[in-house]
Amino acid sequence: MKKLSVLFAAVMLLMTVGVAKAQKIASLDYEQVLSIMPETKKVSTDLDNFSKTKEAELKKLGDAFQADVQKYQAEGAKLTEAQRTAKETELQKTQQNLQQMMQAAQTDLMKRRETLLKPVVDKLNNAIDKAAKANGWEFIIDSSALIYKGGADATAAVKKELGI
């Protein structure tokens, strides 16, 4: 009975070592591959244009607001108390609207970025899946998170799948 237990333990140990060695792991520099994809470059250009357009709109409104503030500061002494209060309230509302517009522009930019990048990221993930299956890799780990890298590098295989 004791021999059977020892034999069973030895078989289990060998199976565990065999399973651990059977797993094929590769690493991939995800950000690097994503950054060299032509689609990413187009997304970046589109986002830059969108950002510049929003920035120009906000600058125009901000300049108009600054002109109103300067005009108020120059002519404020000539206004009655009621007119001054009304103008200050108007300027505060305008300033709040500008801040809300700036936040909305940032939110719009983030949403647009997510929308434009989703198909690119999906394409990259599909290429990773194909490369992993073609090379028999069970795990592909982002190399930027690795402390030590000694296994296979999937970056070239994924680039090949993407045609870059």
C-alpha positions in Angstrom: 0.0 0.0 0.0 2.9 2.4 0.9 4.5 1.7 -2.5 1.3 2.5 -4.3 1.1 5.9 -2.4 4.7 6.7 -3.3 4.1 5.7 -6.9 0.9 7.8 -7.1 2.7 10.8 -5.7 5.6 10.4 -8.2 3.1 10.2 -11.1 1.3 13.3 -9.9 4.6 15.2 -9.6 5.6 14.3 -13.1 2.2 15.2 -14.5 2.4 18.6 -12.8 5.8 19.3 -14.2 4.7 18.2 -17.6 1.6 20.4 -17.6 3.7 23.4 -16.4 6.2 22.9 -19.2 3.5 22.3 -21.8 2.2 25.8 -21.5 3.7 28.1 -24.1 4.0 31.7 -23.1 5.0 34.7 -25.3 5.4 38.4 -24.7 4.2 41.3 -26.8 4.9 45.0 -26.7 1.3 45.9 -27.2 1.7 49.7 -27.1 4.5 49.6 -29.6 2.5 47.5 -32.1 -0.6 49.7 -31.6 1.4 52.9 -32.1 2.8 51.7 -35.5 -0.5 50.6 -36.9 -1.6 53.0 -39.8 -5.1 53.1 -38.3 -3.7 54.5 -35.1 -1.9 57.2 -36.9 -5.1 58.2 -38.7 -7.0 58.2 -35.4 -4.3 60.4 -33.9 -4.6 62.9 -36.8 -8.4 62.9 -36.5 -8.2 63.5 -32.8 -5.7 66.3 -33.2 -7.9 68.0 -35.8 -11.0 67.6 -33.5 -9.0 68.9 -30.6 -7.7 72.0 -32.5 -11.2 72.8 -33.7 -12.7 72.6 -30.2 -9.7 74.6 -28.8 -10.2 77.3 -31.4 -14.0 77.6 -30.6 -13.2 77.8 -26.9 -10.5 80.4 -27.5 -12.8 82.5 -29.5 -15.5 82.4 -26.7 -12.8 83.0 -24.1 -11.5 86.0 -25.9 -15.0 87.4 -26.2 -15.4 86.8 -22.4 -12.2 88.6 -21.6 -13.2 91.5 -23.8 -16.5 91.8 -21.9 -14.6 91.6 -18.6 -12.2 94.4 -19.6 -15.1 96.5 -20.9 -16.9 96.0 -17.6 -13.7 97.0 -15.6 -13.3 100.1 -17.7 -16.9 101.2 -17.6 -18.0 99.6 -14.2 -17.6 102.9 -12.3 -20.1 104.6 -14.6 -22.8 102.0 -14.0 -25.5 102.1 -11.4 -25.4 99.5 -8.6 -28.2 97.5 -10.2 -26.5 97.6 -13.6 -23.2 96.5 -12.0 -24.8 93.6 -10.2 -26.6 92.5 -13.4 -23.4 92.7 -15.4 -21.4 90.8 -12.8 -24.1 88.1 -12.7 -24.0 87.9 -16.5 -20.2 87.6 -16.5 -20.3 84.8 -13.8 -22.9 82.9 -15.9 -20.7 83.3 -19.0 -17.7 82.1 -17.1 -19.6 79.0 -15.8 -20.8 78.3 -19.3 -17.2 78.5 -20.6 -16.1 76.0 -17.9 -18.9 73.7 -18.7 -18.0 73.9 -22.4 -14.4 73.1 -21.6 -15.4 70.0 -19.6 -17.8 69.0 -22.4 -15.1 69.4 -25.0 -12.8 67.1 -22.9 -15.5 64.6 -22.5 -16.3 64.7 -26.3 -12.6 64.2 -27.0 -12.4 61.2 -24.7 -15.5 59.6 -26.2 -14.3 60.3 -29.7 -11.0 58.7 -28.9 -12.7 55.6 -27.5 -15.0 55.3 -30.5 -12.2 55.8 -33.0 -9.7 53.4 -31.3 -12.2 50.6 -30.6 -12.0 49.1 -34.1 -8.2 49.5 -34.1 -7.8 47.7 -30.8 -10.2 45.0 -31.9 -8.1 44.5 -35.1 -5.0 44.2 -33.0 -6.6 41.8 -30.5 -7.8 39.6 -33.4 -4.3 39.6 -34.9 -2.9 38.5 -31.5 -5.5 35.7 -31.3 -4.5 34.5 -34.8 -0.8 34.7 -34.0 -1.3 32.8 -30.7 -3.2 30.0 -32.4 -0.8 29.8 -35.3 2.2 29.5 -33.0 0.6 27.4 -30.2 0.9 30.1 -27.5 -1.5 29.7 -24.7 -0.6 33.0 -23.1 0.6 36.3 -24.5 1.7 38.8 -21.8 2.3 42.5 -22.4 6.1 42.9 -22.2 5.8 46.4 -20.6 4.6 44.6 -17.5 7.4 42.1 -17.3 10.3 42.3 -15.0 12.2 39.5 -16.7 11.6 38.4 -20.3 13.1 35.2 -21.4 10.4 33.5 -23.5 9.2 33.9 -27.0 8.4 37.3 -28.4 5.1 37.5 -30.2 5.5 41.0 -31.5 6.9 40.0 -35.0 4.1 37.4 -35.4 1.4 39.9 -34.6 3.0 42.5 -36.9 2.9 39.8 -39.7 -0.8 39.2 -39.0 -1.4 42.9 -39.3 0.7 43.2 -42.4 3.0 45.8 -40.9 
